Amino acid sequence: MTSSGRRQTGFTLTELAIAVAIIALLLGGLLVTLDTRNEAENLNQTQRTLDLARESLIGFALQNGRLPCPATAVSAGQEAPAPVPANGACTTFDGFLPAVTLGLTPRDQAGYAVDAWNNRIRYRVSNAGGNGFTQPGRLRNVGFLDLVPDLEICVQAQGA
């Protein structure tokens, strides 16, 4: 009681500290839940992008009788065939998914296909024995249906 005989009302510092601690725990739990949900959505979005990439590669191969060359670090998301001779030889057989050539999105500002975390999607084709699948008519000679089981979408980095 105060000297005037009235009682003061309010919270003590201990009560305020306990309330703040409880609110912090609740907010922390909410943020973890949101982060987990965002991670799951990113995984789902990336899987959809990879499924679309696979379908686009199959469509390209059916239309052109070959697979596209990988994009290089300087090809702005387009396939990078060797300039001479232009017989389907590639400048490299390991690079990035040629998103511009395939008409795929999402892409980064440079034109490369990206996953939900904005990482560029890698792409590699075989050049086994110098007779790779990027040469015109090569898939028709081998048989496209024999090739489809060999198309793989990697879900983790090598050695991870």
Secondary structure, 3 states (H helix, E strand, C coil): CCCCCCCCCCCCHHHHHHHHHHHHHHHHHHHHHHHHHHHHHHHHHHHHHHHHHHHHHHHHHHHHCCCCCCECCCCCCCCCECCCCCCCCECCCEEECCHHHHCCCCECCCCCEECCCCCECEEECCCHHHCCCCCCCHHHHHCHHHHHHHCCCCCCCCCC
